[in-house]
Amino acid sequence: MSQVVNEKELIGTGLKKRTEEALADEFLRKAVAFTTDKLKTGKLKATDDFGQWEDWRERGRLIRKHVIDNLDYYLTQFTDNVAKAGGHVYFCQTADEAVKVFMDIAEKRKAKLVAKGKSMVSEEIHLNHHLEEHGIEAIETDLGEYILQLAKETPSHLIIPAIHKNKQQIADLFNTESGESFPPETKVLANFARQRLRNYFLEAEIGLTGCNFGVAESGSITLVSNEGNGRMVSTIPQSHVVIMGMERLVPTFDDLEVVLNLLARSATGQKLTTYTSMITGPRREGELDGPEELHLIVLDNGRSAQLGDPVFQEVLHCIRCAACLNVCPVYRHVGGHTYGSVYSGPIGAVLTPLLQQDMKEAGQLAYASSLCGACYEACPVKIPLHDMLVQLRARKVKMGLTPLAERAAFKTFQTAFGNVTLYKVATKSAYYLQKPFISKGFIKNGPGPMSGWTQSRFFPMKPKQSFRDRWSTLQQELANGAKGQSAPSGSAADKRGDNQ
């Protein structure tokens, strides 16, 4: 049974509980592992076929670095061009401001129905919840998001939000929704969703999407998807509202070509996503389709706080491909809901505490990592997430936000290992203190903090005599061995010496 994230449950405080629930859910673990394996294998093949992948990664990194280093310039250029094309632009510093702007647009349109394309930023600001409070129905038209909306769950993956669901679970949801009985077959389930969602496209007063990339030189909004819903949402309703994270820009269409190649191959192993839409302003006179109005909400919500930070600015380079999730050993075991945040996996563990500016609670996500570095190797724009996770842990320690017992333990460790006498006493005492927990040469069911480690692995016991204790004896053995191996007179070595 999959997890349902309780929004009132604090991210850090509930992390251990959510982790234990996920580890106990065998189906969840198998489903996530199966799909991430498939995505990872697809990426490797796609990048290998593409050729010179490391050169493309470096080019992508430089493009994103250039944009973020000059974000004020490109934001001005982009939004000016959006306005020139007939769009309305709103800069919002916080999530609440973005929600208010959207509500004002909805009120002017007297909107009762919003058809949504896939948008992680709308999840970030909990827009659906606010729409519901104001009596406005929001319908997710992305198939995965629609499934989760029926299940009253949040996305557990950036690209495949319903990664933790199987066909039978989806069929059960659709059966409950429709009152019919559908077999767990992909074509049948997809056809039901298609028929059900079609009317929403036609009836919605507002279509809402995110923005994969904004092209600064033209003011174009780029959307990529593998379903046709993105184009339907952005062209059929009278108003199209785009919510975009302020960092999601590229300077030119040449740069867009690079990042689109990186995104598709890294995300799903495709050469190009099925639908790539470029929207420049609302419908013009004489055009047959498109919205009458285009509204662009540019969201900060903690992003600008990373600008100029020598350690964390690079997190804004992210293109939301989710490649880091697919290789992360932690994510692959526990899934996305464990993180308790919209953004999961290694990028979520870094991004969430930075955006929320909350090291006390959200900062605990930095410990949901093995620091293996697989995320960096998978990242198409070379974000050093593993280094950032270490720096977040260091920041949490410096701020004094770690548990009192942990701080006391490390203070004791520092004192003991900084004094020769105390070090010797501690190491000798450890041999006797471990005895109640030893079984067959290993420590099992360790005490206190060790219980978490030994719950799933064995810890080797400390030998009675340490290497330091044995060193004098080993030196003597080495010396005696060297004497015994000295070459006798008249040996082959001597003869070689005579011949030289």
Disulfide bonds with the S-S distance in Angstrom:
none
